[in-house]
Amino acid sequence: MSGFGDEEEEYKGTVQIVLPQEEGEEGEPVTVEIWAHLAGHFSPLTGDYRWKGRLSAGEAITRAYESGVRDVLVRTSDGHQANGRLDAPNLWGGHPIHGTGTPPFAVPHVEIDS
């Protein structure tokens, strides 16, 4: 697998990043379509699913980050979505992003025997 690690599921493709509205603004939140590489894994130590990735450079996302936006909604083209948290831009102008819980991409369903 070409993901971030051997035991990780991954998604590569376009995503929509839904930025929250600024205070006092009316209407729909801003949605930015951008390319992403996301991957995740179940953490047995914490008992939750953790995902992370990187977004390609985008002026609207950088402006939002610089104005204090950290929490965003990530939607993939196959209909999955999750809340994510932006990190500071990298050397290429893109933003790392991470989240905990259900990821914005499909993961295998696992049956647990009791």
N, C-alpha and C positions, 0 to 999 in steps of 0.2 A: 504494500500500500504506500502511496506517496504522501500520506498525511503528516501530521506533526509527530506521530509516534506509532508504534506497532499495534497498540490496542485501541486505536481511536477511529471513530467514524468521521467522515468529512464531507464537506460541500464546497464546490468551486463553481462560481457563476455570479450572475447579477443578483443583487438584493435591493430591496427598498429600505431606506433608513427613514423612519418617521421621527422628525424632530419636534419636540414640544413647542407649543406656542409661547411667545414671550408675554409677560404680564401686560394686560391691557389690549392685547390683540384679539380680534374676532375672526371667525371663519375656521377653515380646516387647518390642521397642523401641516407643516411643510414636509413633503415626501421627496427624497433624493434617491435616484436610481444609480447604483455604483457597483463595481465588481468586488467580490470578496472571496477569501479562502478561509473557511471555518472548519474546526475540528473539535471533537470532544470525547470524553470518556467518563465512565462511572467511577467515582472515588469511594472505595470501600472504607476508607478511614472516616470520611464525613457522611457517607450514606447518601450522597447526592450526585447528580450529573453536572459536570463542569465542562464548559466549552469556551473556546477562545479563537481568535483569528485576526485577520488584518483586512482593512478596507483600502481600496485604491484611493489616490489623492482626489479630493473634491473640495472646492472652495466653500460651498454651503456648509459642509460638515466642519471644516476648519473654523469658519466664522462662528458657528454655533458653539464649538468647543471653547474658542477664545472668549465668548460671552458668558461662559459658565455652564453650558449644557454638558452633562455627563451621561445621563440616562436617556436611552433611545429605544425605539421599537425596531426590531429587525425582521423583515419579511422576505422569504425566499420565493422564487418563481413557482415552486410546487405547492404553495399554500401554507407552509409552516411559518410560525412567527414566535418571537420570544423577546423579552426585555434584555437589553445589553447595556454595558457601561463602556463609554469611550475612554481611551487613554491618550496621552500627549502624542502629537504627530511624530512619525519616525523620520529618518533622513530623507525619504523620498516623498514626504508630504502626506502619506496615508496615515490612518489611525489604527492602532491595535484596538481590539474590542473583546470583551469577555462577558460571560454570564454564568449563572448557576440555575439549575432546574431544566425544564424541558427546553431543548435547543431549537433554533429556527431551521432545522433540517431533519430529515427522516432518520430514525435509528431503529435497529432491529428490535422486535418485540421479544422479550425473554420471559418464559414461563418458569416460575420458581416452584419446585416440588416441596411439599410440606411434609 
